[in-house]
Amino acid sequence: MTRQKTFKRRVRERMAKTGESYTAARRILIANGDRPETAAADFKPPVAEERMVEATGRADTGILVDTLHFARSGSTLSMSWGASCRPAADYVVQEGTLAALRTGTYDDVPLTCTTGGQTSHTAAVPIASAYFLVLPLDGAAVGSRGLNGAGAERPPGASGCAAPSTAAPVCP
């Protein structure tokens, strides 16, 4: 259901009362300070956190902690992200193709096996449509790759920089 349901109802009421078109009635209501609701809908992940923990037995299931930001300059792609919720000394950045992902295959390979502890990386702009994974690296183990839509742990890509962590989960 639309978030502007009540505002649309007020526009239609004005239309019925004045004979104005929808656009005219809407414009007048807005000019008089009656505005549509603009609050963003609450984000609900496609898989409930409880289901992720149940499926994996882990709490560090790749739940979004911070957003991966991208900036393109010519043929260069810069990405940055927030710190991991697990104590990570470093990060691994992997890239895969969306074409493979659409078939259910994770074909990601490392762009870098270390960012030197930085929460950013620069790479060439991918030729094909791509997805990226940023994984926390703590010693010789990488954190979770997250869960797929069915709530199962994503399998390792074609090539990895380090083995998955077997340590107890540390993320909320």
C-alpha positions as CSV (number, residue, x, y, z in Angstrom):
1,M,0.0,0.0,0.0
2,T,1.3,3.5,-0.9
3,R,2.8,5.7,1.8
4,Q,0.9,8.6,0.4
5,K,-2.5,7.0,0.7
6,T,-4.0,9.6,3.1
7,F,-2.7,12.5,1.0
8,K,-4.1,11.0,-2.2
9,R,-7.4,10.7,-0.4
10,R,-7.4,14.4,0.5
11,V,-6.6,15.3,-3.1
12,R,-9.5,13.2,-4.4
13,E,-11.8,14.8,-1.8
14,R,-10.8,18.2,-3.0
15,M,-11.3,17.1,-6.6
16,A,-14.9,16.0,-5.8
17,K,-15.7,19.2,-3.9
18,T,-14.2,21.7,-6.4
19,G,-14.2,19.9,-9.8
20,E,-10.5,20.5,-10.2
21,S,-8.2,18.0,-11.9
22,Y,-6.0,15.8,-9.8
23,T,-2.9,17.8,-10.6
24,A,-4.6,21.1,-9.8
25,A,-6.0,19.9,-6.5
26,R,-2.7,18.4,-5.5
27,R,-0.8,21.6,-6.4
28,I,-3.2,23.7,-4.3
29,L,-3.0,21.4,-1.3
30,I,0.8,21.5,-1.4
31,A,0.8,25.3,-1.8
32,N,-1.4,25.5,1.3
33,G,1.1,23.4,3.3
34,D,-0.6,20.0,3.1
35,R,2.2,17.7,1.9
36,P,2.5,14.0,1.1
37,E,4.1,11.8,3.8
38,T,7.8,11.4,3.0
39,A,8.9,9.1,5.8
40,A,11.0,6.2,4.4
41,A,9.5,2.8,4.9
42,D,11.2,0.7,7.6
43,F,13.9,-1.6,6.1
44,K,13.1,-5.3,6.5
45,P,15.8,-7.7,5.3
46,P,14.6,-10.4,2.9
47,V,15.6,-13.0,5.5
48,A,14.9,-12.5,9.2
49,E,18.1,-12.3,11.4
50,E,16.7,-15.1,13.6
51,R,16.4,-17.3,10.5
52,M,20.0,-16.5,9.5
53,V,21.3,-17.4,13.0
54,E,19.2,-20.6,13.0
55,A,20.5,-21.6,9.5
56,T,24.1,-21.0,10.2
57,G,24.5,-21.3,14.0
58,R,26.4,-18.0,13.7
59,A,25.5,-14.4,14.5
60,D,28.1,-12.8,12.1
61,T,25.9,-13.7,9.1
62,G,26.8,-10.8,6.8
63,I,24.0,-8.5,8.0
64,L,24.5,-5.1,6.6
65,V,26.6,-3.1,9.1
66,D,27.4,-0.2,6.9
67,T,27.0,0.7,3.2
68,L,29.5,0.0,0.5
69,H,30.0,3.3,-1.3
70,F,31.2,3.7,-4.9
71,A,32.6,6.6,-6.9
72,R,33.7,6.4,-10.5
73,S,36.3,8.6,-12.1
74,G,37.0,7.6,-15.7
75,S,38.1,4.0,-15.7
76,T,38.7,3.9,-11.9
77,L,36.2,2.7,-9.3
78,S,36.8,3.8,-5.7
79,M,34.9,2.0,-3.0
80,S,34.7,2.6,0.8
81,W,32.9,1.0,3.7
82,G,32.5,1.2,7.4
83,A,34.4,-0.9,9.8
84,S,33.3,-4.5,10.4
85,C,31.5,-5.5,13.6
86,R,34.1,-8.2,14.1
87,P,37.6,-7.3,15.1
88,A,39.2,-7.1,11.7
89,A,42.8,-6.1,11.2
90,D,42.3,-6.1,7.4
91,Y,39.8,-6.6,4.6
92,V,39.6,-8.8,1.5
93,V,37.7,-7.3,-1.6
94,Q,36.2,-9.8,-4.1
95,E,34.4,-9.2,-7.4
96,G,32.1,-11.5,-9.3
97,T,29.8,-11.2,-12.3
98,L,26.1,-10.7,-12.0
99,A,25.6,-13.1,-15.0
100,A,26.9,-16.0,-12.9
101,L,25.1,-14.8,-9.8
102,R,21.8,-14.9,-11.7
103,T,22.4,-18.6,-12.3
104,G,23.1,-19.2,-8.6
105,T,26.8,-19.4,-9.0
106,Y,29.3,-17.3,-7.0
107,D,32.2,-16.7,-9.3
108,D,33.9,-14.0,-7.3
109,V,37.7,-13.7,-7.2
110,P,39.9,-11.5,-5.1
111,L,40.5,-8.0,-6.3
112,T,42.9,-7.7,-3.3
113,C,43.8,-10.0,-0.4
114,T,44.6,-7.0,1.7
115,T,43.6,-3.4,2.0
116,G,46.4,-2.8,4.5
117,G,43.7,-2.3,7.2
118,Q,42.1,0.5,5.2
119,T,38.3,0.6,4.7
120,S,38.7,1.6,1.0
121,H,40.0,0.2,-2.2
122,T,40.4,1.4,-5.8
123,A,40.1,-0.8,-8.8
124,A,39.5,-0.7,-12.6
125,V,35.8,-0.3,-13.5
126,P,34.5,-3.8,-14.3
127,I,33.9,-4.6,-18.0
128,A,30.8,-6.7,-17.2
129,S,28.1,-6.0,-14.6
130,A,29.6,-7.0,-11.3
131,Y,29.0,-7.6,-7.6
132,F,31.5,-6.9,-4.8
133,L,32.1,-8.5,-1.4
134,V,34.1,-7.0,1.3
135,L,35.2,-9.5,3.9
136,P,36.8,-8.9,7.3
137,L,40.2,-10.5,7.5
138,D,41.5,-11.4,11.0
139,G,44.8,-13.2,10.9
140,A,44.5,-16.1,8.5
141,A,40.7,-16.3,8.4
142,V,38.0,-14.2,6.6
143,G,34.6,-13.5,8.2
144,S,31.2,-14.6,6.8
145,R,30.3,-14.0,3.2
146,G,26.7,-13.5,4.4
147,L,23.6,-15.5,3.6
148,N,21.8,-16.1,0.4
149,G,18.1,-15.5,-0.1
150,A,17.3,-19.0,1.3
151,G,19.2,-18.2,4.6
152,A,22.1,-20.5,3.8
153,E,25.8,-19.4,4.1
154,R,27.1,-18.3,0.7
155,P,29.7,-20.8,-0.7
156,P,33.3,-19.6,-1.3
157,G,34.0,-18.1,-4.6
158,A,36.3,-19.6,-7.3
159,S,39.4,-18.4,-5.4
160,G,39.8,-17.1,-1.9
161,C,42.5,-15.3,0.0
162,A,42.0,-17.2,3.3
163,A,39.9,-19.9,4.9
164,P,36.6,-19.0,6.4
165,S,36.7,-18.2,10.1
166,T,35.9,-21.0,12.6
167,A,36.0,-18.7,15.6
168,A,32.9,-18.1,17.7
169,P,30.6,-15.3,16.2
170,V,31.3,-11.9,17.6
171,C,28.8,-9.7,15.7
172,P,25.4,-8.8,17.2
